[in-house]
Amino acid sequence: MKFTLAQRLSAEFLGTAGIVAVVIGAGHMAAQLAAVPSVDLVMNALATAGVLFVLISLFAQVSGSHFNPVVTMVFWIRKEIASADAAGYVVAQIAGAISGALLANLMFGEAVFTQSPNIRSGLGIHVAEVVASFGLLLVILLLIQQGKNNLVPVAVPLWILAGYFFTSSTSFANPAVTIGRGFSDAGSSIAWESVPMFIVTQVLGALLALGVATFFKSKTEG
């Protein structure tokens, strides 16, 4: 199947918007229910894993279901996506992430345009984002290299689900989603001053995963 660039960009926009709408929406819902922190975490983790499975499955054949600038970056480095298309993907992903956050705010009667007070910083959190992004990209790249593309829609949500519980950052692992989560004051949001370092660590994790995946390429692969 072949899809136009407009269709692929729309898929990236809608997919990333859906992810952020769910992450922020789950945060607002937890607040409305006065959920204790542990329940809040579980709600966010399950909602995020669920929407990832659905959206990756829906749009994998359309755009590849990147929904993540560092995923697009890695495929661009591997020359598997043209430069112009990659730039378009990243713009669509960021626009989608912001739109998803604004939509979630609107659904829960919050101020549509707001900022997060949730500062997320410190060595442990930054290391956690490197680990989360490294694992995410390694899962994707190794499965594709092994011809197991059909497992990506399951493996990615499971990695993120695990990341919610074993990383101190709760596994953002996505620059577009990180930016989108800055447009809300939900518990799952992130303060603007914390965003730049998150993006740096996410890029670093992705590049490390690319190096490891390249090392594990079989001799028969191009």
PAZA-439547 format. One line per 8 residues: number of its first residue (from 1); their letters; for each residue x, y negated, z negated of C-alpha. Coordinates in pm, 1 decimal, padded with zeros to 6 digits. Each point is the difference from the previous one (the first is absolute). Layout:
# residues N
NUM = a = X/Y/Z | ...
//
This chain:
# residues 222
1 = mkftlaqr = 00000.0/00000.0/00000.0 | 00115.2/-00349.7/00084.3 | -00112.4/-00311.6/-00182.1 | 00049.7/-00364.4/00089.4 | 00218.9/-00226.6/-00211.3 | -00313.2/-00181.7/-00116.5 | -00147.3/00328.1/-00122.0 | 00321.6/00095.7/-00178.2
9 = lsaeflgt = 00034.6/-00339.4/-00167.2 | -00363.8/00013.5/-00108.4 | 00059.6/00343.2/-00152.5 | 00298.7/-00133.2/-00194.5 | -00201.9/-00300.4/-00117.3 | -00300.0/00205.3/-00111.3 | 00208.3/00271.2/-00160.9 | 00210.3/-00237.1/-00207.5
17 = agivavvi = -00305.8/-00207.7/-00090.5 | -00175.1/00314.0/-00119.1 | 00290.9/00103.3/-00220.0 | 00026.3/-00338.1/-00172.2 | -00376.5/-00036.9/-00035.3 | -00009.0/00331.4/-00183.7 | 00302.3/-00072.4/-00220.1 | -00127.7/-00344.1/-00102.8
25 = gaghmaaq = -00361.7/00116.1/-00015.6 | 00091.8/00283.3/-00234.3 | 00182.0/-00251.7/-00219.5 | -00306.0/-00223.9/-00016.1 | -00225.5/00298.0/-00070.9 | 00221.9/00113.7/-00285.7 | -00021.2/-00349.6/-00149.3 | -00378.8/-00010.0/00032.5
33 = laavpsvd = -00025.3/00338.7/-00170.7 | 00242.7/-00114.8/-00271.5 | 00200.7/00312.7/00070.5 | 00295.1/00075.5/-00224.3 | 00338.7/-00021.9/00176.7 | 00031.5/00376.2/00048.2 | -00340.6/00023.7/00166.8 | 00077.4/-00309.1/00206.8
41 = lvmnalat = 00315.4/00171.4/00128.6 | -00184.5/00318.6/00089.4 | -00274.6/-00193.4/00178.7 | 00254.3/-00187.0/00210.2 | 00205.1/00308.6/00076.3 | -00294.0/00211.7/00113.7 | -00161.6/-00279.4/00200.4 | 00326.8/-00080.7/00177.6
49 = agvlfvli = 00079.3/00362.7/00081.5 | -00351.7/00053.5/00128.9 | -00003.2/-00298.8/00232.3 | 00348.8/00081.4/00130.3 | -00111.6/00347.2/00104.0 | -00308.5/-00134.1/00175.3 | 00166.8/-00290.0/00180.2 | 00312.8/00190.1/00108.0
57 = slfaqvsg = -00222.4/00277.1/00136.8 | -00223.2/-00249.0/00183.7 | 00267.8/-00207.0/00169.6 | 00296.5/00236.0/00041.1 | -00082.3/00063.0/00365.7 | -00060.9/-00370.8/00066.3 | 00297.4/-00185.6/-00148.4 | 00192.4/00263.5/-00191.9
65 = shfnpvvt = -00152.9/-00128.1/-00325.2 | 00307.0/-00196.7/-00107.9 | -00191.9/-00249.6/-00219.4 | 00339.2/-00096.4/-00140.5 | 00272.9/-00232.7/00134.0 | 00283.9/00221.9/-00122.8 | -00149.8/00298.1/00183.2 | -00016.8/-00210.1/00315.0
73 = mvfwirke = 00354.4/-00125.4/-00064.1 | 00138.7/00352.0/-00022.1 | -00171.9/00111.7/00320.4 | 00131.2/-00314.4/00169.7 | 00354.9/00079.0/-00112.0 | -00046.7/00350.8/00141.3 | -00116.1/-00160.9/00326.6 | -00338.4/00169.9/-00026.6
81 = iasadaag = -00193.6/-00325.9/00028.5 | 00072.2/-00302.3/00218.4 | 00114.2/-00322.3/-00166.6 | -00306.4/-00198.8/00109.9 | -00235.8/00272.8/-00116.5 | 00182.4/00029.9/-00333.4 | -00029.2/-00374.2/-00060.2 | -00369.5/00016.4/00081.6
89 = yvvaqiag = -00046.2/00291.8/-00239.0 | 00162.1/-00190.0/-00287.3 | -00211.3/-00311.0/00059.9 | -00316.2/00213.1/00016.3 | 00095.9/00183.8/-00319.0 | 00062.7/-00318.1/-00198.2 | -00318.1/-00164.3/00130.2 | -00194.2/00313.8/-00083.6
97 = aisgalla = 00144.9/00017.6/-00350.4 | -00095.4/-00359.1/-00077.9 | -00348.3/00051.0/00146.3 | -00047.5/00314.3/-00207.6 | 00086.8/-00183.2/-00320.3 | -00236.6/-00287.3/00077.8 | -00277.0/00248.1/00082.8 | 00047.8/00183.5/-00329.7
105 = nlmfgeav = -00012.1/-00329.2/-00191.2 | -00321.4/-00090.3/00180.2 | -00163.6/00338.4/-00067.1 | 00053.2/-00038.7/-00373.6 | -00110.5/-00362.2/-00024.5 | 00348.9/-00129.3/-00070.7 | 00155.6/-00313.0/00147.8 | 00082.3/00095.3/00360.1
113 = ftqspnir = 00332.3/-00185.3/-00003.5 | 00190.7/00050.2/-00322.2 | 00345.2/00089.4/-00125.8 | 00121.2/00284.3/-00213.1 | 00139.3/-00057.6/-00349.5 | 00154.5/00349.2/-00009.0 | 00377.1/-00040.5/-00004.4 | 00171.7/00324.6/00094.9
121 = sglgihva = 00375.2/-00024.1/-00044.8 | 00298.3/00165.5/-00159.7 | 00261.0/00253.5/00106.8 | -00219.2/00300.9/-00072.4 | -00287.8/-00126.1/00213.1 | 00230.6/-00093.8/00286.6 | 00169.6/00340.2/-00007.8 | -00346.0/00157.0/-00004.9
129 = evvasfgl = -00095.4/-00182.5/00320.8 | 00316.9/00123.2/00170.6 | -00090.1/00354.4/-00104.7 | -00364.4/-00036.4/00103.5 | 00085.9/-00138.1/00343.3 | 00283.0/00247.8/00051.8 | -00230.1/00292.1/-00075.6 | -00281.4/-00129.9/00216.7
137 = llvillli = 00218.5/-00048.1/00306.7 | 00185.3/00326.3/-00055.7 | -00329.3/00189.8/-00013.9 | -00115.2/-00156.0/00327.1 | 00328.8/00036.2/00187.4 | 00080.9/00356.1/-00104.0 | -00349.3/00126.5/00072.4 | 00010.7/-00157.5/00346.7
145 = qqgknnlv = 00348.4/00138.2/00065.6 | -00122.1/00346.0/-00097.6 | -00303.0/-00025.0/00228.4 | -00240.7/-00008.7/-00292.2 | -00178.9/-00322.6/00094.0 | -00330.8/00154.4/-00105.9 | 00117.5/-00001.2/-00361.3 | 00072.2/-00374.0/-00012.1
153 = pvavplwi = -00362.4/-00101.2/-00083.5 | 00017.6/00229.6/-00303.8 | 00362.0/-00042.5/-00106.9 | 00002.5/-00380.8/-00000.4 | -00302.0/-00038.3/-00233.4 | 00142.4/00267.7/-00228.4 | 00334.1/-00180.9/-00022.1 | -00170.1/-00330.1/-00082.2
161 = lagyffts = -00229.7/00174.5/-00249.7 | 00305.0/00146.4/-00174.8 | 00174.4/-00336.6/00018.3 | -00276.1/-00166.9/-00197.9 | 00088.9/00224.2/-00292.5 | 00376.3/00049.1/00018.5 | 00125.7/-00344.1/00111.7 | -00003.7/-00303.8/-00225.7
169 = stsfanpa = -00109.3/-00216.1/00295.1 | -00301.3/00224.6/00079.8 | 00142.6/00054.9/00349.4 | -00090.6/-00299.2/00217.0 | 00248.2/00117.5/00268.5 | -00142.2/-00238.0/00261.2 | 00091.7/-00367.4/00066.7 | -00335.3/-00083.8/00162.7
177 = vtigrgfs = -00196.7/00150.8/-00286.4 | 00227.0/-00180.7/-00245.2 | -00075.0/-00333.0/00168.0 | -00372.0/00076.6/00009.6 | -00006.3/00085.8/-00368.4 | 00131.6/-00350.0/-00073.3 | -00334.8/-00144.1/00112.6 | -00193.9/00125.4/-00302.5
185 = dagssiaw = 00003.4/-00007.6/-00378.3 | -00115.7/00362.4/-00033.8 | 00202.6/00228.3/-00224.7 | 00148.9/00162.8/00308.9 | 00131.0/-00331.7/00134.0 | 00349.9/-00147.5/-00007.6 | 00120.7/-00353.6/-00072.6 | 00153.8/-00185.4/00293.4
193 = esvpmfiv = 00331.4/-00042.5/-00178.1 | 00033.9/00379.8/-00015.2 | -00077.8/00060.9/00367.7 | 00338.6/-00080.7/00164.3 | 00200.9/00247.3/-00208.3 | -00262.8/00269.0/00052.8 | 00036.4/-00041.9/00375.0 | 00380.6/00013.8/-00022.1
201 = tqvlgall = -00012.8/00324.6/-00196.6 | -00256.8/00149.4/00237.1 | 00219.4/-00074.2/00301.6 | 00300.6/00146.9/-00179.2 | -00189.1/00317.9/-00085.7 | -00117.4/00037.4/00359.1 | 00351.9/-00042.3/00139.8 | 00135.2/00258.7/-00243.3
209 = algvatff = -00271.8/00241.4/00111.1 | 00089.3/-00061.8/00364.1 | 00360.5/00091.3/-00073.7 | -00094.6/00319.6/-00181.5 | -00251.8/00100.1/00267.1 | 00263.0/-00055.7/00270.1 | 00239.3/00224.0/-00192.6 | -00261.9/00276.7/-00005.5
217 = kskteg = -00073.5/-00016.4/00372.3 | 00053.3/00336.4/00165.9 | 00242.5/00028.2/00290.5 | -00287.7/00063.3/00240.0 | -00167.3/-00333.1/-00079.9 | 00066.5/-00307.3/00212.1
//
